[in-house]
Amino acid sequence: MGFAGGCMFPARQLPPFIRDHLTPLLPSYWFVDAAHSLQDGNAVAWGFVALKLIALSAALIVVAVLIFQNRFKKGFRV
């Protein structure tokens, strides 16, 4: 995720298909892009990205709770 999101090197160096279709969907790219915008003086972009990351984390927490509740009801088998 960090590789395709532009954390290791700029995302513009990735192959066009990955850069155009996969990279914009990754939360790591949202963060890196917002950090670059913040360095350029655009604080508004950071607030929007923070809201997207909070919404994604809340949704993933809900999914994790539902999965764990389901597994606890069924019982664990090793």
C-alpha positions as CSV (number, residue, x, y, z in Angstrom):
1,M,0.0,0.0,0.0
2,G,2.9,2.4,0.8
3,F,4.6,1.5,-2.4
4,A,1.6,2.2,-4.6
5,G,0.5,5.2,-2.5
6,G,3.6,7.2,-3.1
7,C,5.2,6.8,0.4
8,M,8.5,5.3,-0.9
9,F,8.9,7.6,-3.9
10,P,6.7,10.0,-5.8
11,A,3.6,8.4,-7.2
12,R,4.1,10.2,-10.6
13,Q,7.0,7.7,-11.2
14,L,4.7,4.7,-11.2
15,P,3.4,3.1,-14.4
16,P,0.4,5.0,-15.8
17,F,-2.2,2.4,-15.1
18,I,-1.3,2.2,-11.4
19,R,-0.8,5.9,-11.1
20,D,-4.1,6.8,-12.7
21,H,-6.4,4.0,-11.5
22,L,-5.1,2.4,-8.3
23,T,-3.1,5.1,-6.5
24,P,-6.0,7.6,-6.0
25,L,-8.0,5.0,-4.1
26,L,-5.3,4.4,-1.4
27,P,-5.5,6.2,1.9
28,S,-1.7,6.4,2.0
29,Y,-1.9,8.5,-1.2
30,W,-4.5,10.7,0.4
31,F,-2.1,11.4,3.2
32,V,1.0,11.9,1.1
33,D,-0.9,14.2,-1.3
34,A,-2.3,16.2,1.6
35,A,1.1,16.5,3.2
36,H,2.5,17.9,-0.1
37,S,-0.5,20.3,-0.3
38,L,0.2,21.4,3.3
39,Q,3.8,22.1,2.4
40,D,2.6,24.3,-0.5
41,G,0.4,26.3,2.0
42,N,-3.0,24.7,1.2
43,A,-4.4,23.8,4.6
44,V,-7.9,23.3,3.3
45,A,-6.9,20.1,1.5
46,W,-5.5,18.7,4.7
47,G,-8.9,19.1,6.5
48,F,-10.8,17.3,3.7
49,V,-8.3,14.4,3.8
50,A,-8.4,14.2,7.5
51,L,-12.2,13.8,7.3
52,K,-11.8,11.1,4.6
53,L,-9.3,9.2,6.8
54,I,-11.6,9.5,9.9
55,A,-14.6,8.2,7.9
56,L,-12.6,5.3,6.5
57,S,-11.2,4.4,9.9
58,A,-14.7,4.5,11.4
59,A,-16.1,2.3,8.7
60,L,-13.3,-0.2,9.1
61,I,-13.8,-0.3,12.9
62,V,-17.5,-1.1,12.3
63,V,-16.6,-3.9,9.9
64,A,-14.0,-5.3,12.3
65,V,-16.5,-5.2,15.2
66,L,-19.1,-7.1,13.1
67,I,-16.6,-9.7,12.0
68,F,-15.3,-10.3,15.6
69,Q,-18.9,-10.5,17.0
70,N,-19.8,-13.0,14.4
71,R,-16.7,-15.1,15.1
72,F,-17.2,-14.9,18.9
73,K,-20.8,-16.2,18.4
74,K,-19.6,-19.1,16.3
75,G,-16.6,-19.9,18.5
76,F,-13.0,-20.1,17.5
77,R,-11.5,-23.2,15.9
78,V,-7.8,-23.6,15.4
